[in-house]
Amino acid sequence: MPTKLRVALIGHGFMGRAHSNAFAQVGRFFDLPYQLERAVLCGRNREPLQAMASRWGWRETATDWRALVDRDDIDLVDIATPNATHAEMAIALARAGKIVLCEKPMAISREQGSEMVEAARNVPTMVWFNYRRVPAVAYARQLIDEGRIGPVYHYRAVYLQDWPALGATTKTWKLSKAGAGSGVLGDLLSHIVDLALYLNGDISEVSAMMHTFAPGREIDDATMAMARFANGSVGSFEATRYAVGCRNRNQFEIHGQLGMLRFDLEDMARLEYFDATAPPRLQGTRKIMVTGPNQPYANNYWKPGHVIGYEHTFIGALGDFLQALAAGSEFHPGFADAQKVQVVLDAIERSAGSRSWVAVE
Ligand SMILES: NC(=O)c1ccc[n+]([C@@H]2O[C@H](COP(=O)([O-])OP(=O)(O)OC[C@H]3O[C@@H](n4cnc5c(N)ncnc54)[C@H](O)[C@@H]3O)[C@@H](O)[C@H]2O)c1
């Protein structure tokens, strides 16, 4: 008999939809010993909340997340609300013994992050750094672990969007310090820092700049950082919402002694690989389609060559988390992993403020 896992989701916006879909689909793509119940959808605005609940199959709705804390008929709570609200919710829910899933950036400061880690010490956690679960990204990690690119020299990453530059004037918490804590630092750079930690290990120091294009805006529109990694490689990170022409370009390029790997979310089924150990007359960049066989997630989704999409990154993250939960093994990235990202973001902010190199400690 599968164990029942009664789920509550807080937030019914963009990520509310992506997560609702993941909860609905995960059991179709992953073998799980759980029967997931989409029990409560929580938000503040009753009408759209109700509409969303009926569309995505949530049994009931709630307009105050605090009501979830003491409910003993809820096992897992997923937080998909604005950044500044994560810490208070996660801390209260973890202390009440809930399994806590939380959107990125986990927190709006390093201090908040460390309180969250402390509060969640005894409960399973996950942070939705979903890009780790793109099959091509997981494949990059496999190739690195196999030593295919050898010792790394350069790690280069960008995350580029353009919506405020194109005059999106809708009022959104994403452009306010009170709602988001920061601009692209927390929103976009957090993703590429997480991928860097996953693929290339710890970062030891950073030198950064943060820039705001819009007059009067309190948050960063563009942040760039140079980094030294503990493994001796050097890196650069660029995140901006003013890269006109780029809707959601998340890319990395890793140069090692024996080869190169390159990924671009806009072509997410593929990983580019240059093998410097091949005979020189045959050397060239291969564009490997990562849909199987014998590649990550090949057995979860469709037949080789049949591509998957953005939504599968959330299904994959949730599937891996639930399988780890069932096996009693540690899942990554949990709160402690996301705190490593917070520590790097904090160093970047301090470096930009002081216009100097800052150690990541
Ligand atoms: N993993 C990713 O790739 C990814 C992508 C986009 C957003 N995000 C993150 O997801 C989170 C949500 O972003 P979004 O794009 O879904 O935002 P959104 O504005 O579309 O939705 C936010 C939701 O939170 C609800 N909400 C706000 N305050 C609340 C409160 N106090 N109690 C209950 N509900 C509340 C709103 O009503 C809304 O339903 C953010 O932390 C964001 O950084 C992650």
The ligand as a Tripos MOL2 file, in Angstrom:
@<TRIPOS>MOLECULE
LIG
   44    48     1     0     0
SMALL
NO_CHARGES

@<TRIPOS>ATOM
      1 N1         12.5090   27.7800   -9.7650 N.am      1 LIG1
      2 C1         12.3070   28.6900  -10.7070 C.2       1 LIG1
      3 O1         12.8060   28.5790  -11.7940 O.2       1 LIG1
      4 C2         11.4390   29.8880  -10.4070 C.ar      1 LIG1
      5 C3         10.8160   30.6000  -11.4360 C.ar      1 LIG1
      6 C4         10.0060   31.6950  -11.0930 C.ar      1 LIG1
      7 C5          9.8590   32.0560   -9.7660 C.ar      1 LIG1
      8 N2         10.5090   31.3480   -8.7880 N.ar      1 LIG1
      9 C6         10.3590   31.6980   -7.3550 C.3       1 LIG1
     10 O2          9.0610   31.2740   -6.9180 O.3       1 LIG1
     11 C7          8.5460   32.1770   -5.9440 C.3       1 LIG1
     12 C8          7.1910   32.6870   -6.4300 C.3       1 LIG1
     13 O3          7.3600   33.3210   -7.6720 O.3       1 LIG1
     14 P1          6.1690   33.3990   -8.7490 P.3       1 LIG1
     15 O4          6.8170   33.7590  -10.0400 O.co2     1 LIG1
     16 O5          5.3280   32.1980   -8.6720 O.co2     1 LIG1
     17 O6          5.3760   34.6590   -8.1840 O.3       1 LIG1
     18 P2          3.8680   35.0530   -8.4620 P.3       1 LIG1
     19 O7          3.7660   36.5050   -8.1470 O.co2     1 LIG1
     20 O8          3.4200   34.5670   -9.7880 O.co2     1 LIG1
     21 O9          3.0510   34.2330   -7.3500 O.3       1 LIG1
     22 C9          3.2230   34.4750   -5.9850 C.3       1 LIG1
     23 C10         2.0340   33.8590   -5.2410 C.3       1 LIG1
     24 O10         2.2470   34.0000   -3.8520 O.3       1 LIG1
     25 C11         0.9910   34.4170   -3.2450 C.3       1 LIG1
     26 N3          1.3150   35.0760   -1.9840 N.ar      1 LIG1
     27 C12         2.0120   36.2100   -1.7750 C.ar      1 LIG1
     28 N4          2.1180   36.4540   -0.4550 N.ar      1 LIG1
     29 C13         1.4590   35.4520    0.1760 C.ar      1 LIG1
     30 C14         1.1810   35.1660    1.5400 C.ar      1 LIG1
     31 N5          1.6210   35.9540    2.5160 N.pl3     1 LIG1
     32 N6          0.4550   34.0590    1.8230 N.ar      1 LIG1
     33 C15         0.0100   33.2450    0.8320 C.ar      1 LIG1
     34 N7          0.2370   33.4740   -0.4760 N.ar      1 LIG1
     35 C16         0.9460   34.5720   -0.7860 C.ar      1 LIG1
     36 C17         0.3970   35.3250   -4.2990 C.3       1 LIG1
     37 O11        -0.9910   35.4840   -4.0770 O.3       1 LIG1
     38 C18         0.6970   34.5180   -5.5640 C.3       1 LIG1
     39 O12        -0.2570   33.5010   -5.7210 O.3       1 LIG1
     40 C19         9.6140   33.2620   -5.7880 C.3       1 LIG1
     41 O13        10.4240   32.9750   -4.6840 O.3       1 LIG1
     42 C20        10.4160   33.1770   -7.0760 C.3       1 LIG1
     43 O14        11.7580   33.5980   -6.9450 O.3       1 LIG1
     44 C21        11.2770   30.2780   -9.0890 C.ar      1 LIG1
@<TRIPOS>BOND
     1     1     2 1
     2     2     3 2
     3     2     4 1
     4     4     5 ar
     5     4    44 ar
     6     5     6 ar
     7     6     7 ar
     8     7     8 ar
     9     8     9 1
    10     8    44 ar
    11     9    10 1
    12     9    42 1
    13    10    11 1
    14    11    12 1
    15    11    40 1
    16    12    13 1
    17    13    14 1
    18    14    15 2
    19    14    16 1
    20    14    17 1
    21    17    18 1
    22    18    19 2
    23    18    20 1
    24    18    21 1
    25    21    22 1
    26    22    23 1
    27    23    24 1
    28    23    38 1
    29    24    25 1
    30    25    26 1
    31    25    36 1
    32    26    27 ar
    33    26    35 ar
    34    27    28 ar
    35    28    29 ar
    36    29    30 ar
    37    29    35 ar
    38    30    31 1
    39    30    32 ar
    40    32    33 ar
    41    33    34 ar
    42    34    35 ar
    43    36    37 1
    44    36    38 1
    45    38    39 1
    46    40    41 1
    47    40    42 1
    48    42    43 1
@<TRIPOS>SUBSTRUCTURE
     1 LIG1         1 GROUP 0 **** ****
